[in-house]
Amino acid sequence: MHDKKELCKKITSIYPDIGTCGIDVDVNFDDGKKAWVVDLKKGGHELKHYLEVPDADGCMDGKQCVSLGLEIAQLKKNIEGNQY
């Protein structure tokens, strides 16, 4: 399994406009859910996304993080005020 710093760096390299690790993006492992928790904060908006271990491994192996990408797109819409 990867560590949180590696995963955070990978996420911010794929989605560079979401922010900085430790400031706008925080990644922790939730032992109860057996999943990574990606906590995104931008402005007054916050989004927590659970990234399953196989999905996190896919991100680290260079495959796109599709479910996380959809959540990031939604967060961007909310920030921009384009809620539908």
N, C-alpha and C positions, 0 to 999 in steps of 0.2 A: 504494500500500500504506500502511496505517496504521502509526503508531509504537506502541511498546510501552506508553508511558504512556497513550495514548488507549484502547488495547485493554484494559489493566488496569482503568482507570476504568470502562469500559463493563461489564466482567464484574462488578465489585463493585457497580455500580448495579443490575444485573439480579439478582444474588445477594448482597444486602447482608450476610447473616449469615455469609459465608465468611471475612471478615476485611478486612485493610487491604493496599493495594498496597505492595510493598517489604518487608512483614513476613510476612504469611500467604500472599500471592499474588505470584508473580513471573512475568513474561512475557518471553520472549526468542525471537528468530527463529533457527531451526536451518537454516542454509544447505544442509547436506547433505540434510536431509529436505524442504526447501522448505515448512516448516510452522512455526507458532508453537508453542512449548512453554509450557504453562501449568503452573506448579509450585505446588501447593497444600500448605500445611503447617498443621496444626491439632493442638495437643497433641503427641503423639509420632507422629502419622500424617503421611504424605506421599504425594502423588499427582502424577504427571506425566501431563499429557494433551497429545497432539499435536492441534492445531487447524489444519486445512488452511486455506489462504488464502481460498478461496471461503466457507468456514464463518465465518472471522473477519470477512470482509466482510459476511456476513449479520448477524452479531452487531452490527456497527457501524451497519448500516442499519436497526436496530430490529427485526429478526427474532430470534426466540429462538435461543439457542445450544443446540440439543437435545442433541447428543452430549456437550458439556461439562456440561450440566445433569444428565444421567444419571450422569456421573462424580462430580459434586459430591454428588448424592443418595447414591451408594455410599460416598463418603468420610464423609458424615454418619452413615450407618448404622454404619460401622466405628468411628467415634469414640464413638457411643452404645453400642457393644457389642452391636448387633443383627445380628451376622453370621449368615448362614444357610448 
